[in-house]
Amino acid sequence: MNKKTKTTSFGSVVRQSHNSEKFYNSKLFSDFKISENIEFIESEIDEDKLDKIYCKSSENMDEIPDNSIHLMITSPPYNVGKEYDEDLTLDEYLKLLQRVFKSCHEKLVTGGRACINIANIGRKPYIILV
């Protein structure tokens, strides 16, 4: 039996049949309109492309069809002098991240999730990447 839950002031443990209406009716979403006509797009990945590791930049992932990935997890280069870094200027680095994230976004199915690990490496001054 699925227990129906709703948004509470301190979260919710169970997610089956969860009613998020209170959350989406909050001020946070007052100007946000959810499209009624969202088309779910999912492309199949060829069997020979599965279960492989590609040691290359995610700027170009031609091996993977667009709209085929449900969850993407990445830890982009931090541009801090590692052997694989290219000692980029801040502008060059931000452009690299834009290219990588654009490419990753193209691979996600409709509603796919992207998890990006960006560590605070404790260097100062701390530069906010906005």
C-alpha positions in Angstrom: 0.0 0.0 0.0 1.4 3.4 -1.0 1.1 6.0 1.7 0.1 9.4 0.2 2.3 12.2 1.4 2.4 16.0 0.9 5.0 18.7 1.4 5.5 19.4 5.0 7.5 22.1 6.9 10.3 19.5 7.4 10.4 17.4 4.3 8.8 14.0 3.5 10.3 10.6 3.9 8.0 8.7 1.5 7.8 9.8 -2.2 5.3 7.4 -3.7 2.1 9.3 -4.5 3.7 12.5 -3.2 1.6 15.6 -3.6 3.9 18.6 -4.2 1.1 21.1 -4.9 1.9 23.2 -1.8 5.5 23.5 -3.0 4.7 24.4 -6.6 2.1 26.9 -5.3 4.7 28.8 -3.2 6.2 32.2 -4.1 9.2 30.5 -5.6 7.2 29.3 -8.5 4.8 32.3 -8.8 6.2 33.4 -12.2 7.0 29.9 -13.5 4.7 28.4 -16.0 4.9 24.7 -16.7 4.2 23.8 -20.3 1.2 21.6 -20.8 2.5 20.1 -24.0 5.9 18.6 -23.1 6.9 15.8 -25.5 9.0 13.1 -23.9 11.9 12.2 -26.2 14.1 9.2 -25.7 16.5 7.7 -28.2 17.9 4.2 -28.0 21.6 3.6 -27.5 23.2 0.9 -29.7 24.3 -2.2 -27.6 27.9 -1.8 -28.8 28.1 1.7 -27.2 26.9 0.5 -23.7 29.2 -0.3 -20.8 32.2 1.5 -22.2 34.4 4.2 -20.8 35.4 7.0 -23.2 38.5 8.8 -22.0 37.9 12.1 -23.7 36.4 15.5 -23.2 32.6 15.7 -22.9 32.6 18.6 -25.3 31.8 16.1 -28.1 30.0 12.8 -27.4 29.1 11.7 -30.9 29.1 8.0 -29.7 26.0 8.7 -27.6 22.7 9.7 -29.3 21.0 12.9 -28.3 18.1 12.4 -25.9 19.3 9.0 -24.6 20.7 9.5 -21.1 18.5 9.7 -18.0 21.2 10.6 -15.4 24.5 12.4 -16.1 27.1 12.8 -13.4 30.2 14.8 -14.1 33.1 16.4 -12.3 34.5 18.9 -14.7 38.2 19.9 -14.7 38.9 22.5 -12.0 41.6 24.3 -14.0 43.9 24.3 -11.0 47.1 22.9 -12.5 46.4 19.2 -12.7 48.3 17.4 -15.4 45.2 17.2 -17.5 44.4 20.9 -17.1 45.3 23.5 -19.8 45.9 26.6 -17.6 42.9 28.4 -19.0 41.9 32.0 -18.3 38.6 32.4 -16.4 36.9 33.4 -19.6 38.3 30.3 -21.5 37.4 28.1 -18.5 33.8 29.3 -18.4 33.5 28.8 -22.2 34.8 25.2 -21.7 32.1 24.6 -19.1 29.4 26.0 -21.3 30.5 23.7 -24.2 30.6 20.6 -21.9 27.2 21.4 -20.2 25.6 22.1 -23.6 26.8 18.8 -24.9 25.7 17.0 -21.8 22.2 18.6 -22.0 21.8 17.5 -25.6 22.3 13.9 -24.5 19.7 14.0 -21.7 16.1 12.6 -22.2 13.2 15.0 -21.6 13.3 15.6 -17.8 16.7 13.9 -17.5 18.9 14.9 -14.5 22.4 16.4 -14.4 24.5 16.1 -11.3 27.6 18.3 -11.4 30.3 18.0 -8.7 32.1 21.3 -8.3 34.3 21.1 -5.3 35.5 24.1 -3.3 39.1 23.4 -3.2 39.9 26.0 -0.5 41.9 28.4 -2.7 41.5 32.1 -2.2 40.2 34.3 -3.6 37.2 32.1 -4.1 35.8 32.9 -7.6 32.0 32.3 -8.0 31.3 30.8 -11.4 28.0 32.4 -12.3 
